[in-house]
Amino acid sequence: MNDTIVILDYGSQYSQLIARRVRELHVYSELLPFDAPAERVLALKPVGFILSGGPSSVYEPGAPGLPGYVLESGVPVLGICYGMQLLTAALGGRVAGSQEREYGPAQVSTLRANPLLPEGTHPVWMSHGDRLEALPPGFSALAASANSPFAAMGSADGRIFGLQFHPEVRHTPGGKEILRRFVVEVCAARPDWTPASIIAEAVERIRAQVGSERVLAAVSGGVDSSVATALVHRAVGSQLSAVFVDTGMLRLGEREQVEQAFRQHLGVELVTVNAVEEFLDRLEGVTDPEQKRRIIGETFIRTFEAEARRLGQPPFLVQGTIYPDVVESSGPDRSKAQKIKSHHNVGGLPQDMRFKLVEPLRYLFKDEVRAVGEALGLPAGLVWRQPFPGPGLAVRCLGEITWERLERLRAADAIFTAELEQAGLLNQRLADEPGQIAQAFAALLPVRSVGVMGDGRTYQEAIALRAVTTEDFMTADWARIPPDLLARVANRIVNEVKGINRVVYDITSKPPATIEWE
């Protein structure tokens, strides 16, 4: 069993990033709600606890509290923002609202030698309206900022620490090193969370869950469903049948690419189901994105149920659900966080579904999924495919979905990605960017505008181009694509795609936006 760091979630939108950063250190972490049953938490045998931030104030009536087992366990504890304030209140210190709130970049200066922060002044990211007024007995101030005299604290025995700032976000450049010192040095956690260990544990879990039963895999063509299918195939071999549903909302040439990749590289039995008319009929007139996702989720399942009957009713269904899907859908393990959107394979599943789900990637981040895919020997074309939402072009075709609009979007998207690939920008590090263009696509807007073509008036739809740089898909920034390349893409789209007379480029980061438009 891997050494485990348990992160107790108090509702911060950054909570999942803490888990992500710990796993970057090759140490397994698990994010659990602060009120998870003690037996569930302690069954993981944590070697350390991290308490996340959150929107509450510790002095408010009904504010989330500190479970008794955290301090009773005797293992090291790190509190971040609300977590620090929670430790302070529980151990006899004092927390109060601050007249000078800190949101955004700040500078903290180390006050004394300590296990977490090196000497000097460090840029950090603050996000709090409360501050410590008095430290708990036996604690010392380790760092201070202009508005926080206790920006970091530590206990005399070197076991309990608190940080008023957020080390998990990229805006705190030294945050990863701070977390490494806590996890690897203070907690003495073994860095044995690797692709090989992930595969070994997943195979063992899948075999224990499935036994000798048949399994049906839901293949969308994206990296997540491909890696999930490969993992299950590694575990159960010929017990697996893979089903690829052509919904009519695929990218240009995608059906052929997926069929070739699975049959040539995975050796998996792949059945393609043409359900284009069924999906389009059910989506006729629907414009609300949440309703689209629910309809697509249910139609997927009904399609698989029909295929399962033909294949002898396998009781298990494989899905490529990954951690960000669960987080953004506010699944049962994140009941204290706000729901962002329903993912078709989390919030869109029908309650009367007959399958038992097999989700080997449910608690993996995208980069971990790709590392596992490479370790499984999947071809680079599959592992590094552009991310594609499960509902497909349905959530990139804003407004009503029709075959004509889908074809319009497909053509524009193909032009955009082809030009980026030809320029060597997709999944390539830009000279002036810290990240890669990790995802790029076109979205069709239900907006018509006046234009002029050939001296004639046009009144046609608009395409929005979206390209982002990111390392974890939980936060993202818009990619600084060279203007001449954007101009070439726009020129090609309006000249080659019938029904489009305007192209815009999305320059919004995540947050506040999501990567997809719906």
Secondary structure as a PSIPRED ss2 file (coil, helix, strand):
# PSIPRED VFORMAT (PSIPRED V4.0)

   1 M C   1.000  0.000  0.000
   2 N C   1.000  0.000  0.000
   3 D C   1.000  0.000  0.000
   4 T E   0.000  0.000  1.000
   5 I E   0.000  0.000  1.000
   6 V E   0.000  0.000  1.000
   7 I E   0.000  0.000  1.000
   8 L E   0.000  0.000  1.000
   9 D E   0.000  0.000  1.000
  10 Y C   1.000  0.000  0.000
  11 G C   1.000  0.000  0.000
  12 S C   1.000  0.000  0.000
  13 Q C   1.000  0.000  0.000
  14 Y C   1.000  0.000  0.000
  15 S H   0.000  1.000  0.000
  16 Q H   0.000  1.000  0.000
  17 L H   0.000  1.000  0.000
  18 I H   0.000  1.000  0.000
  19 A H   0.000  1.000  0.000
  20 R H   0.000  1.000  0.000
  21 R H   0.000  1.000  0.000
  22 V H   0.000  1.000  0.000
  23 R H   0.000  1.000  0.000
  24 E H   0.000  1.000  0.000
  25 L C   1.000  0.000  0.000
  26 H C   1.000  0.000  0.000
  27 V C   1.000  0.000  0.000
  28 Y E   0.000  0.000  1.000
  29 S E   0.000  0.000  1.000
  30 E E   0.000  0.000  1.000
  31 L E   0.000  0.000  1.000
  32 L E   0.000  0.000  1.000
  33 P E   0.000  0.000  1.000
  34 F C   1.000  0.000  0.000
  35 D C   1.000  0.000  0.000
  36 A C   1.000  0.000  0.000
  37 P C   1.000  0.000  0.000
  38 A H   0.000  1.000  0.000
  39 E H   0.000  1.000  0.000
  40 R H   0.000  1.000  0.000
  41 V H   0.000  1.000  0.000
  42 L H   0.000  1.000  0.000
  43 A C   1.000  0.000  0.000
  44 L C   1.000  0.000  0.000
  45 K C   1.000  0.000  0.000
  46 P E   0.000  0.000  1.000
  47 V E   0.000  0.000  1.000
  48 G E   0.000  0.000  1.000
  49 F E   0.000  0.000  1.000
  50 I E   0.000  0.000  1.000
  51 L E   0.000  0.000  1.000
  52 S C   1.000  0.000  0.000
  53 G C   1.000  0.000  0.000
  54 G C   1.000  0.000  0.000
  55 P C   1.000  0.000  0.000
  56 S C   1.000  0.000  0.000
  57 S C   1.000  0.000  0.000
  58 V C   1.000  0.000  0.000
  59 Y C   1.000  0.000  0.000
  60 E C   1.000  0.000  0.000
  61 P C   1.000  0.000  0.000
  62 G C   1.000  0.000  0.000
  63 A C   1.000  0.000  0.000
  64 P C   1.000  0.000  0.000
  65 G C   1.000  0.000  0.000
  66 L C   1.000  0.000  0.000
  67 P C   1.000  0.000  0.000
  68 G H   0.000  1.000  0.000
  69 Y H   0.000  1.000  0.000
  70 V H   0.000  1.000  0.000
  71 L H   0.000  1.000  0.000
  72 E H   0.000  1.000  0.000
  73 S C   1.000  0.000  0.000
  74 G C   1.000  0.000  0.000
  75 V C   1.000  0.000  0.000
  76 P C   1.000  0.000  0.000
  77 V E   0.000  0.000  1.000
  78 L E   0.000  0.000  1.000
  79 G E   0.000  0.000  1.000
  80 I E   0.000  0.000  1.000
  81 C C   1.000  0.000  0.000
  82 Y H   0.000  1.000  0.000
  83 G H   0.000  1.000  0.000
  84 M H   0.000  1.000  0.000
  85 Q H   0.000  1.000  0.000
  86 L H   0.000  1.000  0.000
  87 L H   0.000  1.000  0.000
  88 T H   0.000  1.000  0.000
  89 A H   0.000  1.000  0.000
  90 A H   0.000  1.000  0.000
  91 L C   1.000  0.000  0.000
  92 G C   1.000  0.000  0.000
  93 G C   1.000  0.000  0.000
  94 R E   0.000  0.000  1.000
  95 V E   0.000  0.000  1.000
  96 A E   0.000  0.000  1.000
  97 G E   0.000  0.000  1.000
  98 S E   0.000  0.000  1.000
  99 Q E   0.000  0.000  1.000
 100 E E   0.000  0.000  1.000
 101 R E   0.000  0.000  1.000
 102 E E   0.000  0.000  1.000
 103 Y E   0.000  0.000  1.000
 104 G E   0.000  0.000  1.000
 105 P E   0.000  0.000  1.000
 106 A E   0.000  0.000  1.000
 107 Q E   0.000  0.000  1.000
 108 V E   0.000  0.000  1.000
 109 S E   0.000  0.000  1.000
 110 T E   0.000  0.000  1.000
 111 L C   1.000  0.000  0.000
 112 R C   1.000  0.000  0.000
 113 A C   1.000  0.000  0.000
 114 N C   1.000  0.000  0.000
 115 P C   1.000  0.000  0.000
 116 L C   1.000  0.000  0.000
 117 L C   1.000  0.000  0.000
 118 P C   1.000  0.000  0.000
 119 E C   1.000  0.000  0.000
 120 G C   1.000  0.000  0.000
 121 T E   0.000  0.000  1.000
 122 H E   0.000  0.000  1.000
 123 P E   0.000  0.000  1.000
 124 V E   0.000  0.000  1.000
 125 W E   0.000  0.000  1.000
 126 M E   0.000  0.000  1.000
 127 S E   0.000  0.000  1.000
 128 H E   0.000  0.000  1.000
 129 G E   0.000  0.000  1.000
 130 D E   0.000  0.000  1.000
 131 R E   0.000  0.000  1.000
 132 L E   0.000  0.000  1.000
 133 E E   0.000  0.000  1.000
 134 A E   0.000  0.000  1.000
 135 L C   1.000  0.000  0.000
 136 P C   1.000  0.000  0.000
 137 P C   1.000  0.000  0.000
 138 G C   1.000  0.000  0.000
 139 F E   0.000  0.000  1.000
 140 S E   0.000  0.000  1.000
 141 A E   0.000  0.000  1.000
 142 L E   0.000  0.000  1.000
 143 A E   0.000  0.000  1.000
 144 A E   0.000  0.000  1.000
 145 S C   1.000  0.000  0.000
 146 A C   1.000  0.000  0.000
 147 N C   1.000  0.000  0.000
 148 S C   1.000  0.000  0.000
 149 P C   1.000  0.000  0.000
 150 F C   1.000  0.000  0.000
 151 A C   1.000  0.000  0.000
 152 A E   0.000  0.000  1.000
 153 M E   0.000  0.000  1.000
 154 G E   0.000  0.000  1.000
 155 S E   0.000  0.000  1.000
 156 A C   1.000  0.000  0.000
 157 D C   1.000  0.000  0.000
 158 G C   1.000  0.000  0.000
 159 R C   1.000  0.000  0.000
 160 I E   0.000  0.000  1.000
 161 F E   0.000  0.000  1.000
 162 G E   0.000  0.000  1.000
 163 L E   0.000  0.000  1.000
 164 Q C   1.000  0.000  0.000
 165 F C   1.000  0.000  0.000
 166 H C   1.000  0.000  0.000
 167 P C   1.000  0.000  0.000
 168 E C   1.000  0.000  0.000
 169 V C   1.000  0.000  0.000
 170 R C   1.000  0.000  0.000
 171 H C   1.000  0.000  0.000
 172 T C   1.000  0.000  0.000
 173 P C   1.000  0.000  0.000
 174 G C   1.000  0.000  0.000
 175 G H   0.000  1.000  0.000
 176 K H   0.000  1.000  0.000
 177 E H   0.000  1.000  0.000
 178 I H   0.000  1.000  0.000
 179 L H   0.000  1.000  0.000
 180 R H   0.000  1.000  0.000
 181 R H   0.000  1.000  0.000
 182 F H   0.000  1.000  0.000
 183 V H   0.000  1.000  0.000
 184 V H   0.000  1.000  0.000
 185 E H   0.000  1.000  0.000
 186 V H   0.000  1.000  0.000
 187 C C   1.000  0.000  0.000
 188 A C   1.000  0.000  0.000
 189 A C   1.000  0.000  0.000
 190 R C   1.000  0.000  0.000
 191 P C   1.000  0.000  0.000
 192 D C   1.000  0.000  0.000
 193 W C   1.000  0.000  0.000
 194 T C   1.000  0.000  0.000
 195 P H   0.000  1.000  0.000
 196 A H   0.000  1.000  0.000
 197 S H   0.000  1.000  0.000
 198 I H   0.000  1.000  0.000
 199 I H   0.000  1.000  0.000
 200 A H   0.000  1.000  0.000
 201 E H   0.000  1.000  0.000
 202 A H   0.000  1.000  0.000
 203 V H   0.000  1.000  0.000
 204 E H   0.000  1.000  0.000
 205 R H   0.000  1.000  0.000
 206 I H   0.000  1.000  0.000
 207 R H   0.000  1.000  0.000
 208 A H   0.000  1.000  0.000
 209 Q H   0.000  1.000  0.000
 210 V H   0.000  1.000  0.000
 211 G C   1.000  0.000  0.000
 212 S C   1.000  0.000  0.000
 213 E C   1.000  0.000  0.000
 214 R C   1.000  0.000  0.000
 215 V E   0.000  0.000  1.000
 216 L E   0.000  0.000  1.000
 217 A E   0.000  0.000  1.000
 218 A E   0.000  0.000  1.000
 219 V E   0.000  0.000  1.000
 220 S C   1.000  0.000  0.000
 221 G C   1.000  0.000  0.000
 222 G C   1.000  0.000  0.000
 223 V H   0.000  1.000  0.000
 224 D H   0.000  1.000  0.000
 225 S H   0.000  1.000  0.000
 226 S H   0.000  1.000  0.000
 227 V H   0.000  1.000  0.000
 228 A H   0.000  1.000  0.000
 229 T H   0.000  1.000  0.000
 230 A H   0.000  1.000  0.000
 231 L H   0.000  1.000  0.000
 232 V H   0.000  1.000  0.000
 233 H H   0.000  1.000  0.000
 234 R H   0.000  1.000  0.000
 235 A H   0.000  1.000  0.000
 236 V H   0.000  1.000  0.000
 237 G H   0.000  1.000  0.000
 238 S H   0.000  1.000  0.000
 239 Q H   0.000  1.000  0.000
 240 L E   0.000  0.000  1.000
 241 S E   0.000  0.000  1.000
 242 A E   0.000  0.000  1.000
 243 V E   0.000  0.000  1.000
 244 F E   0.000  0.000  1.000
 245 V E   0.000  0.000  1.000
 246 D E   0.000  0.000  1.000
 247 T C   1.000  0.000  0.000
 248 G C   1.000  0.000  0.000
 249 M C   1.000  0.000  0.000
 250 L C   1.000  0.000  0.000
 251 R C   1.000  0.000  0.000
 252 L C   1.000  0.000  0.000
 253 G C   1.000  0.000  0.000
 254 E H   0.000  1.000  0.000
 255 R H   0.000  1.000  0.000
 256 E H   0.000  1.000  0.000
 257 Q H   0.000  1.000  0.000
 258 V H   0.000  1.000  0.000
 259 E H   0.000  1.000  0.000
 260 Q H   0.000  1.000  0.000
 261 A H   0.000  1.000  0.000
 262 F H   0.000  1.000  0.000
 263 R H   0.000  1.000  0.000
 264 Q H   0.000  1.000  0.000
 265 H H   0.000  1.000  0.000
 266 L H   0.000  1.000  0.000
 267 G C   1.000  0.000  0.000
 268 V C   1.000  0.000  0.000
 269 E C   1.000  0.000  0.000
 270 L E   0.000  0.000  1.000
 271 V E   0.000  0.000  1.000
 272 T E   0.000  0.000  1.000
 273 V E   0.000  0.000  1.000
 274 N E   0.000  0.000  1.000
 275 A C   1.000  0.000  0.000
 276 V H   0.000  1.000  0.000
 277 E H   0.000  1.000  0.000
 278 E H   0.000  1.000  0.000
 279 F H   0.000  1.000  0.000
 280 L H   0.000  1.000  0.000
 281 D H   0.000  1.000  0.000
 282 R H   0.000  1.000  0.000
 283 L H   0.000  1.000  0.000
 284 E C   1.000  0.000  0.000
 285 G C   1.000  0.000  0.000
 286 V C   1.000  0.000  0.000
 287 T C   1.000  0.000  0.000
 288 D C   1.000  0.000  0.000
 289 P H   0.000  1.000  0.000
 290 E H   0.000  1.000  0.000
 291 Q H   0.000  1.000  0.000
 292 K H   0.000  1.000  0.000
 293 R H   0.000  1.000  0.000
 294 R H   0.000  1.000  0.000
 295 I H   0.000  1.000  0.000
 296 I H   0.000  1.000  0.000
 297 G H   0.000  1.000  0.000
 298 E H   0.000  1.000  0.000
 299 T H   0.000  1.000  0.000
 300 F H   0.000  1.000  0.000
 301 I H   0.000  1.000  0.000
 302 R H   0.000  1.000  0.000
 303 T H   0.000  1.000  0.000
 304 F H   0.000  1.000  0.000
 305 E H   0.000  1.000  0.000
 306 A H   0.000  1.000  0.000
 307 E H   0.000  1.000  0.000
 308 A H   0.000  1.000  0.000
 309 R H   0.000  1.000  0.000
 310 R H   0.000  1.000  0.000
 311 L C   1.000  0.000  0.000
 312 G C   1.000  0.000  0.000
 313 Q C   1.000  0.000  0.000
 314 P C   1.000  0.000  0.000
 315 P C   1.000  0.000  0.000
 316 F E   0.000  0.000  1.000
 317 L E   0.000  0.000  1.000
 318 V E   0.000  0.000  1.000
 319 Q C   1.000  0.000  0.000
 320 G C   1.000  0.000  0.000
 321 T C   1.000  0.000  0.000
 322 I C   1.000  0.000  0.000
 323 Y H   0.000  1.000  0.000
 324 P H   0.000  1.000  0.000
 325 D H   0.000  1.000  0.000
 326 V H   0.000  1.000  0.000
 327 V H   0.000  1.000  0.000
 328 E H   0.000  1.000  0.000
 329 S C   1.000  0.000  0.000
 330 S C   1.000  0.000  0.000
 331 G C   1.000  0.000  0.000
 332 P H   0.000  1.000  0.000
 333 D H   0.000  1.000  0.000
 334 R H   0.000  1.000  0.000
 335 S C   1.000  0.000  0.000
 336 K C   1.000  0.000  0.000
 337 A C   1.000  0.000  0.000
 338 Q C   1.000  0.000  0.000
 339 K C   1.000  0.000  0.000
 340 I C   1.000  0.000  0.000
 341 K C   1.000  0.000  0.000
 342 S C   1.000  0.000  0.000
 343 H C   1.000  0.000  0.000
 344 H C   1.000  0.000  0.000
 345 N C   1.000  0.000  0.000
 346 V C   1.000  0.000  0.000
 347 G C   1.000  0.000  0.000
 348 G C   1.000  0.000  0.000
 349 L C   1.000  0.000  0.000
 350 P C   1.000  0.000  0.000
 351 Q C   1.000  0.000  0.000
 352 D C   1.000  0.000  0.000
 353 M C   1.000  0.000  0.000
 354 R C   1.000  0.000  0.000
 355 F C   1.000  0.000  0.000
 356 K E   0.000  0.000  1.000
 357 L E   0.000  0.000  1.000
 358 V E   0.000  0.000  1.000
 359 E C   1.000  0.000  0.000
 360 P C   1.000  0.000  0.000
 361 L C   1.000  0.000  0.000
 362 R C   1.000  0.000  0.000
 363 Y C   1.000  0.000  0.000
 364 L C   1.000  0.000  0.000
 365 F C   1.000  0.000  0.000
 366 K H   0.000  1.000  0.000
 367 D H   0.000  1.000  0.000
 368 E H   0.000  1.000  0.000
 369 V H   0.000  1.000  0.000
 370 R H   0.000  1.000  0.000
 371 A H   0.000  1.000  0.000
 372 V H   0.000  1.000  0.000
 373 G H   0.000  1.000  0.000
 374 E H   0.000  1.000  0.000
 375 A H   0.000  1.000  0.000
 376 L C   1.000  0.000  0.000
 377 G C   1.000  0.000  0.000
 378 L C   1.000  0.000  0.000
 379 P C   1.000  0.000  0.000
 380 A H   0.000  1.000  0.000
 381 G H   0.000  1.000  0.000
 382 L H   0.000  1.000  0.000
 383 V H   0.000  1.000  0.000
 384 W C   1.000  0.000  0.000
 385 R C   1.000  0.000  0.000
 386 Q C   1.000  0.000  0.000
 387 P C   1.000  0.000  0.000
 388 F C   1.000  0.000  0.000
 389 P C   1.000  0.000  0.000
 390 G C   1.000  0.000  0.000
 391 P C   1.000  0.000  0.000
 392 G H   0.000  1.000  0.000
 393 L H   0.000  1.000  0.000
 394 A H   0.000  1.000  0.000
 395 V H   0.000  1.000  0.000
 396 R C   1.000  0.000  0.000
 397 C E   0.000  0.000  1.000
 398 L C   1.000  0.000  0.000
 399 G C   1.000  0.000  0.000
 400 E C   1.000  0.000  0.000
 401 I C   1.000  0.000  0.000
 402 T C   1.000  0.000  0.000
 403 W H   0.000  1.000  0.000
 404 E H   0.000  1.000  0.000
 405 R H   0.000  1.000  0.000
 406 L H   0.000  1.000  0.000
 407 E H   0.000  1.000  0.000
 408 R H   0.000  1.000  0.000
 409 L H   0.000  1.000  0.000
 410 R H   0.000  1.000  0.000
 411 A H   0.000  1.000  0.000
 412 A H   0.000  1.000  0.000
 413 D H   0.000  1.000  0.000
 414 A H   0.000  1.000  0.000
 415 I H   0.000  1.000  0.000
 416 F H   0.000  1.000  0.000
 417 T H   0.000  1.000  0.000
 418 A H   0.000  1.000  0.000
 419 E H   0.000  1.000  0.000
 420 L H   0.000  1.000  0.000
 421 E H   0.000  1.000  0.000
 422 Q H   0.000  1.000  0.000
 423 A C   1.000  0.000  0.000
 424 G C   1.000  0.000  0.000
 425 L C   1.000  0.000  0.000
 426 L E   0.000  0.000  1.000
 427 N C   1.000  0.000  0.000
 428 Q C   1.000  0.000  0.000
 429 R E   0.000  0.000  1.000
 430 L C   1.000  0.000  0.000
 431 A C   1.000  0.000  0.000
 432 D C   1.000  0.000  0.000
 433 E C   1.000  0.000  0.000
 434 P C   1.000  0.000  0.000
 435 G C   1.000  0.000  0.000
 436 Q E   0.000  0.000  1.000
 437 I E   0.000  0.000  1.000
 438 A E   0.000  0.000  1.000
 439 Q E   0.000  0.000  1.000
 440 A E   0.000  0.000  1.000
 441 F E   0.000  0.000  1.000
 442 A E   0.000  0.000  1.000
 443 A E   0.000  0.000  1.000
 444 L E   0.000  0.000  1.000
 445 L E   0.000  0.000  1.000
 446 P E   0.000  0.000  1.000
 447 V E   0.000  0.000  1.000
 448 R E   0.000  0.000  1.000
 449 S E   0.000  0.000  1.000
 450 V E   0.000  0.000  1.000
 451 G E   0.000  0.000  1.000
 452 V E   0.000  0.000  1.000
 453 M E   0.000  0.000  1.000
 454 G C   1.000  0.000  0.000
 455 D C   1.000  0.000  0.000
 456 G E   0.000  0.000  1.000
 457 R E   0.000  0.000  1.000
 458 T E   0.000  0.000  1.000
 459 Y E   0.000  0.000  1.000
 460 Q E   0.000  0.000  1.000
 461 E E   0.000  0.000  1.000
 462 A E   0.000  0.000  1.000
 463 I E   0.000  0.000  1.000
 464 A E   0.000  0.000  1.000
 465 L E   0.000  0.000  1.000
 466 R E   0.000  0.000  1.000
 467 A E   0.000  0.000  1.000
 468 V E   0.000  0.000  1.000
 469 T E   0.000  0.000  1.000
 470 T C   1.000  0.000  0.000
 471 E C   1.000  0.000  0.000
 472 D C   1.000  0.000  0.000
 473 F C   1.000  0.000  0.000
 474 M C   1.000  0.000  0.000
 475 T C   1.000  0.000  0.000
 476 A E   0.000  0.000  1.000
 477 D E   0.000  0.000  1.000
 478 W E   0.000  0.000  1.000
 479 A C   1.000  0.000  0.000
 480 R C   1.000  0.000  0.000
 481 I C   1.000  0.000  0.000
 482 P C   1.000  0.000  0.000
 483 P H   0.000  1.000  0.000
 484 D H   0.000  1.000  0.000
 485 L H   0.000  1.000  0.000
 486 L H   0.000  1.000  0.000
 487 A H   0.000  1.000  0.000
 488 R H   0.000  1.000  0.000
 489 V H   0.000  1.000  0.000
 490 A H   0.000  1.000  0.000
 491 N H   0.000  1.000  0.000
 492 R H   0.000  1.000  0.000
 493 I H   0.000  1.000  0.000
 494 V H   0.000  1.000  0.000
 495 N H   0.000  1.000  0.000
 496 E H   0.000  1.000  0.000
 497 V C   1.000  0.000  0.000
 498 K C   1.000  0.000  0.000
 499 G C   1.000  0.000  0.000
 500 I E   0.000  0.000  1.000
 501 N E   0.000  0.000  1.000
 502 R E   0.000  0.000  1.000
 503 V E   0.000  0.000  1.000
 504 V E   0.000  0.000  1.000
 505 Y E   0.000  0.000  1.000
 506 D C   1.000  0.000  0.000
 507 I C   1.000  0.000  0.000
 508 T C   1.000  0.000  0.000
 509 S C   1.000  0.000  0.000
 510 K E   0.000  0.000  1.000
 511 P C   1.000  0.000  0.000
 512 P C   1.000  0.000  0.000
 513 A C   1.000  0.000  0.000
 514 T C   1.000  0.000  0.000
 515 I C   1.000  0.000  0.000
 516 E C   1.000  0.000  0.000
 517 W C   1.000  0.000  0.000
 518 E C   1.000  0.000  0.000
